[in-house]
Amino acid sequence: MSNRETLKHHAGLVDQMATRVGIDLEDAALRGDVSIDEISEAVLRCTGCANPGHCEALLAQVAVSQDTPEYCRNKGLFAQIKPRKGR
């Protein structure tokens, strides 16, 4: 996979994982909860994941989760920007 394809693939995984835990990255960026640079860093962190295949399988499941899996390299970022109830 080329670098560009790798980045696009992992950008998709980051977006899907965010959605899975209840985060709309576009809305979060518009609200100022996360910067474009932070999203870019999240994608780069994701490219360093040792097991993206497991992530893909998890994301293929229909169920929505309240938390990222323990191995997710963006767990901290998602916890930081996850919308609070009543917001």
C-alpha positions as CSV (number, residue, x, y, z in Angstrom):
1,M,0.0,0.0,0.0
2,S,1.4,3.4,-0.9
3,N,1.9,6.1,1.7
4,R,-1.1,8.0,0.4
5,E,-3.3,4.9,0.4
6,T,-2.1,4.1,3.9
7,L,-3.0,7.5,5.2
8,K,-6.4,7.4,3.5
9,H,-7.1,4.0,5.0
10,H,-6.1,5.1,8.5
11,A,-8.0,8.3,8.2
12,G,-11.1,6.2,7.5
13,L,-10.4,4.0,10.5
14,V,-10.0,7.1,12.8
15,D,-13.3,8.5,11.5
16,Q,-15.1,5.2,11.9
17,M,-13.8,4.6,15.4
18,A,-14.7,8.2,16.4
19,T,-18.2,7.6,15.0
20,R,-18.4,4.3,16.8
21,V,-17.8,6.0,20.2
22,G,-20.2,8.8,19.5
23,I,-17.9,11.5,18.1
24,D,-18.5,13.4,14.9
25,L,-15.0,14.7,14.1
26,E,-16.3,17.3,11.8
27,D,-18.7,18.8,14.4
28,A,-16.0,18.5,17.1
29,A,-13.6,20.5,14.9
30,L,-16.2,23.1,14.1
31,R,-16.9,23.5,17.9
32,G,-13.2,23.9,18.5
33,D,-13.0,20.7,20.6
34,V,-10.3,19.3,18.3
35,S,-8.0,21.0,15.8
36,I,-7.3,19.8,12.3
37,D,-3.7,19.2,13.4
38,E,-4.9,17.0,16.2
39,I,-7.0,15.0,13.8
40,S,-3.9,14.7,11.5
41,E,-1.9,13.5,14.5
42,A,-4.6,10.9,15.3
43,V,-4.3,9.5,11.8
44,L,-0.5,9.3,12.1
45,R,-0.8,7.5,15.4
46,C,-3.3,5.1,13.8
47,T,-0.7,4.2,11.1
48,G,1.5,3.0,13.9
49,C,-1.1,0.5,15.1
50,A,0.3,-3.1,15.2
51,N,-3.1,-4.6,14.4
52,P,-5.3,-2.6,12.2
53,G,-7.0,-5.8,10.9
54,H,-8.6,-6.3,14.4
55,C,-9.8,-2.7,14.3
56,E,-11.3,-3.2,10.9
57,A,-13.1,-6.3,12.2
58,L,-14.4,-4.5,15.2
59,L,-15.6,-1.6,13.1
60,A,-17.4,-4.0,10.8
61,Q,-19.7,-5.0,13.6
62,V,-23.0,-3.1,13.8
63,A,-23.0,-2.4,17.5
64,V,-22.1,1.0,18.8
65,S,-19.7,1.1,21.7
66,Q,-19.3,3.7,24.4
67,D,-15.5,3.3,24.5
68,T,-12.6,2.6,22.2
69,P,-10.8,-0.8,22.6
70,E,-7.8,-0.8,25.0
71,Y,-5.3,-1.0,22.1
72,C,-6.5,2.1,20.3
73,R,-3.7,4.6,20.0
74,N,-6.3,7.4,20.0
75,K,-8.2,6.3,23.1
76,G,-7.0,9.4,25.1
77,L,-7.9,11.9,22.3
78,F,-11.4,10.4,21.9
79,A,-12.0,10.4,25.6
80,Q,-11.0,14.1,25.7
81,I,-13.3,15.2,22.9
82,K,-16.3,12.8,23.4
83,P,-19.4,14.9,23.8
84,R,-20.7,15.1,27.4
85,K,-24.3,14.2,28.1
86,G,-26.5,17.3,28.1
87,R,-24.2,19.2,25.8
